[in-house]
Amino acid sequence: MTLRKDILARRDLISPEDRKEKSRSIADSLLALPEVQDATVIFIYVNFRSEVETRPLIDTLLKTGKTVSVPLTRADENRLEIVVISDPKAELAPGYCNIPEPTDECARAHAIKPEQLDLIILPGSVFDTRGGRFGYGGGYYDRLLEKIPEAARIALAFEVQLVDRLELQPHDQILDRIITEKRIITVESRNRH
């Protein structure tokens, strides 16, 4: 898909310094939200390539006493496994597509069910102001979100990843909020119509 490729190329142009600064601003906005403050069990992606950085955010969430879980991609099963971590430095290693993921040992000991999640913080390639999201083409997050419609869904993105309107497919899941370095977009309803 050309749109996804173009937007990701734009995101890749953000300098490491800018990315760090913008990510910090996005993290501050996220941490102030009631969904985060009220959540007990949070699922958050571990950033990769030019995504909004989440490592400092994970450390902050752990320090505030949240139960933090991260994805382990089970490509052969077409799903994300949800694994609780308490020490990212020790428990994460390069996994699927070289993305930092929990080790198998950690997963065996600390995997939890999707229904235990209060909040899902997810990445993506392109977003629109109606809560639409394109991921990276694997559908992993859409399948997870479909299983737990009651969990709050917040995406972290840079402003360059936003477009006016995405042509969504029936399986594309709608978000509750999208946070960029400039604004918080709140979606009134997850219904498209």
C-alpha positions in Angstrom: 0.0 0.0 0.0 1.5 3.3 -1.2 0.0 5.4 1.6 1.5 3.3 4.3 4.9 3.3 2.6 4.8 7.1 2.1 3.8 7.9 5.7 6.4 5.5 7.1 9.0 7.1 4.9 8.0 10.5 6.3 8.1 9.1 9.9 11.6 7.8 9.2 12.8 11.3 8.4 12.2 12.5 11.9 15.7 12.9 13.5 16.5 10.8 16.6 16.6 14.0 18.7 13.2 15.1 17.5 11.8 11.7 17.9 13.0 11.5 21.5 11.6 15.0 22.2 8.2 14.4 20.5 8.0 11.0 22.2 8.5 12.6 25.6 5.7 15.1 24.9 3.4 12.3 23.8 4.2 10.2 26.9 3.5 13.2 29.2 0.0 13.6 27.5 -0.6 9.9 27.8 0.3 9.7 31.5 -2.1 12.5 32.3 -5.1 10.7 30.9 -7.7 9.1 33.3 -7.6 5.9 31.2 -4.0 5.5 32.2 -4.4 6.6 35.8 -7.3 4.3 36.4 -5.8 1.3 34.5 -4.3 -1.6 36.5 -3.1 -3.8 33.6 -1.7 -2.0 30.6 -0.6 -3.5 27.3 2.0 -1.4 25.5 4.1 -2.0 22.4 7.9 -1.8 22.6 9.1 0.7 20.1 10.9 -0.4 17.0 12.6 1.6 14.2 11.0 5.1 14.0 7.9 4.5 16.2 7.0 6.8 19.1 9.4 5.7 21.8 7.9 3.7 24.6 10.9 2.4 26.6 11.0 5.4 29.0 7.2 5.2 29.3 7.3 1.5 30.2 9.8 2.3 33.0 7.5 5.1 34.3 4.4 2.9 34.2 6.3 0.2 36.2 7.5 2.8 38.7 3.9 3.9 39.3 2.9 0.4 40.2 1.1 -0.5 37.0 1.1 -4.1 35.7 2.8 -3.7 32.3 2.4 -6.2 29.6 4.0 -6.2 26.1 3.4 -8.2 22.9 5.2 -11.4 21.9 4.4 -12.1 18.2 3.3 -15.7 17.6 3.5 -15.5 13.8 2.8 -19.2 13.3 -0.5 -18.7 15.2 -1.3 -15.2 13.7 -1.6 -13.6 17.2 0.0 -11.5 19.8 0.7 -13.1 23.2 0.4 -10.8 26.1 3.3 -11.1 28.6 3.8 -9.2 31.8 7.2 -7.7 32.4 8.9 -6.1 35.4 12.4 -5.7 34.2 12.6 -4.7 30.5 16.4 -4.8 30.3 16.5 -8.4 31.4 13.2 -9.7 29.9 13.3 -8.3 26.4 15.3 -9.6 23.5 15.2 -9.2 19.7 12.3 -11.3 18.4 9.9 -11.3 15.5 11.4 -9.0 12.7 14.0 -8.0 15.3 11.4 -6.2 17.5 12.3 -6.3 21.2 10.0 -8.9 22.7 9.7 -10.9 25.9 11.9 -14.0 26.0 10.2 -17.4 25.7 11.2 -18.1 29.3 9.5 -14.9 30.4 6.4 -15.7 28.3 6.0 -19.1 29.8 6.0 -17.7 33.3 4.1 -14.4 32.8 1.6 -14.7 29.9 -1.9 -13.4 30.6 -5.3 -13.5 28.9 -6.5 -10.5 26.8 -9.6 -10.1 29.0 -7.3 -9.0 31.9 -6.3 -5.8 30.0 -7.7 -2.4 31.0 -5.8 -0.4 28.4 -4.1 -1.1 25.1 -1.4 1.3 23.9 -0.6 0.6 20.3 1.5 1.7 17.3 0.6 1.9 13.7 1.6 3.4 10.4 -1.2 5.7 9.4 -4.2 7.2 11.4 -7.1 9.5 10.8 -9.0 11.8 13.1 -12.0 9.5 13.3 -10.0 6.9 15.1 -9.0 4.9 12.1 -5.7 3.0 12.1 -3.6 1.1 9.6 -1.0 -1.1 11.2 1.8 -2.7 9.3 -0.3 -5.2 7.4 -0.3 -8.3 9.7 -3.6 -7.6 11.4 -2.2 -8.7 14.8 -3.6 -5.7 16.7 -7.0 -5.8 14.9 -7.5 -9.4 15.9 -6.5 -8.6 19.5 -8.8 -5.6 19.8 -11.7 -7.6 18.4 -11.4 -10.0 21.3 -11.6 -7.3 24.0 -13.8 -4.5 22.8 -14.2 -3.1 26.4 -10.5 -2.3 26.9 -9.5 1.3 26.2 -7.5 1.8 23.0 -5.0 4.5 22.6 -2.5 4.9 19.8 0.7 6.9 19.9 1.7 8.6 16.7 3.6 11.5 15.3 1.6 14.3 13.6 3.1 13.3 10.2 1.3 9.9 10.5 -2.2 11.6 10.4 -4.4 11.9 7.3 -7.9 13.2 6.9 -9.6 10.0 6.2 -8.6 6.3 5.8 -10.5 3.9 3.6 -11.1 1.3 6.4 -12.1 -2.3 5.9 -14.7 -4.0 8.1 -12.0 -5.8 10.1 -10.1 -2.5 10.9 -10.6 -1.6 14.6 -11.4 1.9 15.7 -9.4 3.6 18.5 -10.6 5.7 21.5 -7.8 8.2 21.3 -4.7 9.1 19.2 -2.0 11.1 20.9 0.6 13.0 18.9 3.1 15.6 19.9 0.6 18.3 19.1 -2.8 17.0 20.2 -5.0 14.4 21.7 -7.7 13.2 19.3 -10.7 11.8 21.2 -13.1 9.6 19.2 -16.7 10.1 20.3 -17.8 6.7 19.3 -16.2 3.6 17.9 -19.0 3.3 15.4 -18.1 4.3 11.9 -21.6 5.3 10.7 
